[in-house]
Structure formats: structure tokens, C-alpha cells
Amino acid sequence: MFEVKAPLVAKSAKPGQFVIVRIDEKGERIPLTICDYNEELGTVTIVFQVVGASTTKMSKLNEGDSF
């Protein structure tokens, strides 16, 4: 589970929406459901399961890293 700083996404997020993320410029595009959002903090919460190369890389990120 990640809480991601994304003010523009948090501002317009609605229940049931998703975001497309890429771990880096060459990474695959991964659709992830927005589990929660906080417009005041400018954050969205996403949850993912490690099943492939991109999610494995994501699971190794530390607080403050970006993707």
C-alpha cells in the first residue's frame, strides 16, 4: 500500500477511478485503483500485489522515492 503525493489527482479523484503508473520511463503501464484520497493533503492511496517485474521494483521503493 502506498500513499502517493499527487495533488492534481487527489483534487479530482472520484470513487472507482484508477491511475496509470510506471516505475520508470521504460516500465510497463500499470492501472491501479485509487483506494482512498485526501484532497487537503494532496494524496491518493493505492494498493498493489507483487506479481511481475514492475511491481517488484515498486515494492522496493522507500518513503520519499518517486515513480
N, C-alpha and C positions, 0 to 999 in steps of 0.2 A: 504494500500500500504506500503510495506517495501522495504527499500534499505538495502541489506544484504552484509556484508563483506565476500566475497568468492573469493579470488584471483585466485585460480585454475579454478573455474567455469567461472569467467569473462574472463580469458585468452583464453578459448576455446569455449566460447558461440557463437552460430550462431542463426539467426532469426528463430523462430518457435520451438526452443528447450524448454524443460521444466526441472525442477528439482523435485526430490522427497524429501519432508521434513517430519520430525517427530518432534512433540513438545517435546517429551521426549522418554526415552528408551522403554516405553510401549505404546506409541502413535501409531495411525494408520499412514500408509504411505500415504501422500497426494501429488499427482502430481500437480505442479503449473507451468504455462507458464512463461518463462522469458520475461518480458515486455520490459526491457532495460538492458544494461550492460555498464560498464565503465572499460575497461581493465587497464587504467592508475591508477584509484582509487582502482581497485580490487573489484568492487561491481556489484551486479545484483539487478534489481528491480523486485519484484513480487507483484501481486495483488490477493487478495482472498476475498471471501464473507463468512461471518459468517453463517454457516448452521448446524454445529454439535459441538460435544464436543471438538474436536481438534482445529477447527478454533476459537471457543470461547476462548479457552486457549491462542491461538496465538494472538487474539485481545487484550488481557490483558497484553501483553509484553510491556516493556518500552525500550527506547533507551539504548543500551548497553547490553541488555539481549541476551541470546543465545538460540538456539533451534537446 
